[in-house]
Amino acid sequence: MLKKLSIASGLTTAGLASALALIVSPPTHAITIIFDQIGNGAPTDNGGSFVNQDFEPVFDSFDGAIVDDFEINNPVKLLGVDAVFVDNSNILSNATQWNVGIFSSPTAASTSLIGDVAHAFVDPNDVNISTGFNNSGEVLVEIPISLPLADADTYWVGIYPTLDFDPFGQVFVSLSSLANDTSDNAVFANPGNGFGSGTLANCLALSASPCNVAYRLQAVPELKPVPEPASILGLLAIGAIGSTSLKRRQKEEK
């Protein structure tokens, strides 16, 4: 303990700056794919798709999103999501917003398409749409986000644009033969029941298998917060004062 106090009191200004840099700077982590039902770009679905759209207010009862489950074993921060849509007429370029909802359960999505765990509202100017994704008229939508998920758990994700039905019509997210988590258990959430299938419908009840959604998630580990620089300086200052007091007492005792 005495050695630690003595070292702290002997730090130069440059040494203190270096110590702070080491303590404050968090380690960097590469972005990794934690969920992938898109793959390498081959046709994902043999034609299966679901309407995935937030319409204008007059058609609110038809707002719907198909959600699929993914599991994390450690806290993460989602930094990007991708989705494959059928968009032969380039309708998606007219979206006024992109939505990424993270839900605790399908039931939560059936109540509201705004994620009860986390939700990102993304400017379309920040979204990349690759129209030459494959030969099936599908496009790859890449969306940057920053959504922390603090608990290891199973979550459900829905990715959909805000886009008026009049005059643009509907857009459809593609289904996938790839299953990164539980196979064929995606569900269609339609809180207003505009389609008459209930506020929540199992994909298999509305479409033939496969019933996995062409979504992909990218993340980094969610790091624990580090002490504020001011707090660290305070601790070092206390150490320095303690060391100085100890030296004074030692001199007085001689």
Sequence and secondary structure as in RCSB ss.txt:
>XXXX:A:sequence
MLKKLSIASGLTTAGLASALALIVSPPTHAITIIFDQIGNGAPTDNGGSFVNQDFEPVFDSFDGAIVDDFEINNP
VKLLGVDAVFVDNSNILSNATQWNVGIFSSPTAASTSLIGDVAHAFVDPNDVNISTGFNNSGEVLVEIPISLPLA
DADTYWVGIYPTLDFDPFGQVFVSLSSLANDTSDNAVFANPGNGFGSGTLANCLALSASPCNVAYRLQAVPELKP
VPEPASILGLLAIGAIGSTSLKRRQKEEK
>XXXX:A:secstr
 HHHHHHHHT  HHHHHHHHHHHHS      EEEEESSTTSS  STT EEE BB  GGGGGG BEEEEEEEESS 
EEEEEEEEEEE TT GGGG SEEEEEEESSHHHHHH SS SSEEEEE GGG EEETTS TTSEEEEEEEEEEEE 
S EEEEEEEEEE  HHHH   EEEEES  SSSTT  EEE TT TTSS SEEEHHHHS S  EE EEEEEEE    
   HHHHHHHHHHHHHHHHHHHHHHHHH 
